[in-house]
């Protein structure tokens, strides 16, 4: 095994670091060991050691995302309610 002589520093959200440490500790390794394993696998396969792709959602979810983007862009008007009861009545009327 080669001697480890280089340092690697990075910034990460504190909670993500704590969660990752807990996960890797449960798997019997430290965070640095897991990072070394990730880099070794990346070098072995010549890229990321897992598939990277855009998430795909079902049609209903994609339609809802599109509608939300259109509302944000001002392309369509959003509904506004004065109370939860008014909202529920409108939802029940759509059924």
C-alpha positions as MATLAB code, in Angstrom:
seq = 'XXXXXXXXXXXXXXXXXXXXXXXXXXXXXXXXXXXXXXXXXXXXXXXXXXXXXXXXXXXXXXXXXXXXXXXXXXXXXXXXXXXXXXXXXXXXXXX';
ca = [
       0.000    0.000    0.000;
       1.296    3.472   -0.921;
       2.038    5.974    1.806;
      -0.584    8.678    2.235;
       1.335   11.924    1.877;
      -1.164   14.342    0.293;
      -3.828   16.336    2.098;
      -7.333   16.857    0.748;
      -9.582   19.492    2.327;
     -13.183   20.266    1.486;
     -16.149   22.106    2.953;
     -19.417   20.329    3.665;
     -22.536   21.140    5.664;
     -22.032   20.098    9.282;
     -25.170   17.930    9.390;
     -24.244   16.109    6.174;
     -20.786   15.398    7.606;
     -22.263   14.068   10.849;
     -24.784   11.920    8.954;
     -22.062   10.549    6.654;
     -19.779    9.776    9.606;
     -22.599    7.915   11.355;
     -23.389    5.956    8.183;
     -19.780    4.991    7.487;
     -19.130    4.187   11.137;
     -22.086    1.792   11.014;
     -20.384    0.183    8.000;
     -17.137   -0.142    9.955;
     -15.136    2.657    8.351;
     -14.262    6.292    8.853;
     -15.237    9.171    6.608;
     -11.664    9.463    5.221;
     -11.647    5.709    4.473;
     -14.972    6.067    2.627;
     -13.671    9.037    0.610;
     -10.520    7.073   -0.281;
     -12.707    4.155   -1.348;
     -14.826    6.466   -3.523;
     -11.725    7.919   -5.213;
     -10.198    4.462   -5.720;
     -13.410    3.200   -7.338;
     -13.598    6.322   -9.525;
     -10.074    5.698  -10.777;
     -10.807    2.009  -11.316;
     -13.898    2.610  -13.471;
     -12.685    5.812  -15.108;
     -15.482    8.022  -13.790;
     -18.044    8.217  -11.063;
     -18.597    4.778   -9.533;
     -22.375    5.098   -9.870;
     -24.910    6.181  -12.444;
     -25.620    9.924  -12.542;
     -28.808   11.040  -14.227;
     -31.613   13.509  -13.894;
     -34.449   12.269  -11.684;
     -37.517   11.043  -13.542;
     -40.921   11.433  -12.010;
     -44.312   10.080  -12.951;
     -46.501   12.203  -15.243;
     -48.580   13.618  -12.381;
     -45.479   14.839  -10.526;
     -43.912   16.275  -13.700;
     -47.180   18.115  -14.443;
     -47.214   19.546  -10.907;
     -43.588   20.699  -11.226;
     -44.370   22.330  -14.582;
     -47.443   24.045  -13.097;
     -45.427   25.348  -10.120;
     -42.776   26.752  -12.477;
     -45.476   28.424  -14.576;
     -46.999   29.989  -11.442;
     -43.582   31.291  -10.342;
     -42.956   32.691  -13.839;
     -46.359   34.403  -13.822;
     -47.597   32.407  -16.823;
     -50.672   31.236  -14.930;
     -52.561   32.698  -11.995;
     -52.453   30.842   -8.723;
     -55.485   30.313   -6.567;
     -55.564   32.120   -3.250;
     -57.603   31.139   -0.209;
     -58.647   33.091    2.871;
     -58.921   30.027    5.089;
     -58.172   26.334    5.287;
     -61.905   25.630    5.097;
     -62.086   27.535    1.800;
     -59.156   25.516    0.458;
     -60.701   22.185    1.516;
     -64.062   23.129   -0.022;
     -62.324   23.936   -3.315;
     -60.402   20.645   -3.261;
     -63.585   18.679   -2.555;
     -65.385   20.494   -5.391;
     -62.663   19.315   -7.814;
     -63.251   15.658   -6.931;
];
